[in-house]
Amino acid sequence: MIKVGDKLPNVAVKVMGKEGPEDIQTDILFSGNKVVLFAVPGAFTPTCSAAHLPGFVVNFDQFKEKGVDTVACMSVNDAFVMNAWSKDQNAENLLMIADGNADFSEALGLDVDATAYGMGVRSKRFALIAEDGVVTALEVDDKGLDKSSAEHILNQL
């Protein structure tokens, strides 16, 4: 599993562009920027929609005031789902990252086998702060939403 001080792996993920899904390399996303990345097991799932994502939407301005260039939400879903979830949750200020095949989640060592629930391979619930592609804080929730909440991550900045 990735840890504080490690450089983030370079993996292609997808974001929704004007013409549809577009590839973006994580090196480009994180290079030269201070990024808060939080990941959820699934878009539109109960805890993710009711508590995790809304905290980052509500506190977006506070992240910017603390020098964060990008607040990004990632899930093992496709770019169409992430785009629809963004609109549903009024999260247009966030960068919604689709890790459709769990490539980035696996490269981080933060993937989880959820096949018993019919969900395939997913991402663990986590949040990290990266500066110029290097992890400066990492919080992984084993259960619940304590460590990776927006409020907890704001306190890490």
ZAMARGU-4260 file (C-alpha; in steps of 0.2 Angstrom, whole numbers, plus 5000, padded with zeros to 4 digits):
<rodrens>
0) 5000/5000/5000 | 5006/5017/4996 | 5012/5028/5011 | 5016/5045/5016 | 5032/5051/5006
5) 5029/5040/4991 | 5027/5046/4974 | 5010/5042/4966 | 5010/5029/4952 | 5007/5035/4935
10) 4991/5027/4928 | 4978/5032/4915 | 4961/5037/4922 | 4946/5045/4914 | 4937/5061/4917
15) 4922/5068/4908 | 4927/5080/4894 | 4916/5091/4883 | 4916/5077/4870 | 4914/5063/4882
20) 4926/5052/4892 | 4944/5057/4891 | 4960/5049/4897 | 4971/5059/4909 | 4988/5052/4917
25) 4989/5054/4935 | 5006/5061/4933 | 4998/5076/4924 | 4984/5077/4937 | 4996/5078/4952
30) 5012/5086/4945 | 5015/5104/4951 | 4998/5104/4961 | 4992/5102/4979 | 4978/5089/4977
35) 4966/5082/4989 | 4960/5065/4982 | 4946/5055/4991 | 4940/5038/4985 | 4923/5030/4988
40) 4918/5012/4985 | 4905/5017/4973 | 4895/5032/4966 | 4877/5033/4971 | 4880/5021/4986
45) 4872/5026/5002 | 4886/5032/5013 | 4896/5039/4998 | 4881/5050/4993 | 4874/5054/5010
50) 4890/5059/5019 | 4907/5057/5010 | 4905/5067/4994 | 4894/5080/5002 | 4907/5084/5015
55) 4919/5089/5001 | 4906/5099/4991 | 4901/5109/5007 | 4919/5112/5012 | 4926/5115/4994
60) 4930/5134/4998 | 4939/5129/5014 | 4951/5117/5004 | 4954/5131/4991 | 4958/5144/5006
65) 4971/5131/5012 | 4980/5131/4996 | 4973/5115/4988 | 4973/5117/4969 | 4961/5102/4965
70) 4949/5092/4975 | 4946/5076/4967 | 4934/5061/4970 | 4938/5044/4963 | 4928/5028/4961
75) 4929/5012/4952 | 4915/5017/4940 | 4914/5024/4922 | 4915/5042/4918 | 4897/5043/4913
80) 4892/5037/4931 | 4904/5049/4939 | 4897/5063/4928 | 4879/5059/4933 | 4884/5058/4951
85) 4893/5075/4950 | 4877/5083/4943 | 4866/5074/4956 | 4876/5080/4970 | 4880/5097/4964
90) 4898/5093/4964 | 4904/5102/4948 | 4918/5110/4957 | 4926/5093/4961 | 4936/5083/4948
95) 4927/5067/4946 | 4939/5053/4942 | 4933/5037/4934 | 4945/5022/4939 | 4934/5010/4929
100) 4945/4995/4929 | 4952/4999/4946 | 4970/5001/4939 | 4974/5016/4950 | 4966/5009/4965
105) 4977/4993/4963 | 4993/5003/4959 | 4990/5012/4976 | 4987/4995/4985 | 4970/5002/4990
110) 4959/4990/4980 | 4946/4979/4989 | 4938/4963/4983 | 4919/4966/4984 | 4913/4952/4973
115) 4904/4945/4987 | 4892/4960/4986 | 4891/4959/4967 | 4902/4974/4965 | 4918/4967/4958
120) 4935/4975/4963 | 4933/4992/4971 | 4943/5005/4980 | 4944/5006/4998 | 4937/5022/5006
125) 4952/5034/5008 | 4958/5051/5006 | 4975/5058/5003 | 4984/5074/5001 | 4998/5075/4987
130) 5010/5089/4984 | 5018/5088/4967 | 5013/5070/4966 | 5020/5065/4983 | 5009/5059/4997
135) 5009/5070/5012 | 4994/5063/5021 | 4985/5047/5019 | 4969/5041/5028 | 4961/5024/5025
140) 4944/5020/5033 | 4942/5001/5037 | 4924/5004/5042 | 4914/5020/5043 | 4919/5037/5038
145) 4930/5044/5051 | 4947/5046/5044 | 4943/5051/5026 | 4930/5063/5029 | 4932/5081/5022
150) 4932/5088/5040 | 4946/5076/5045 | 4956/5080/5029 | 4954/5099/5032 | 4963/5097/5049
155) 4977/5088/5040 | 4981/5103/5029
</rodrens>
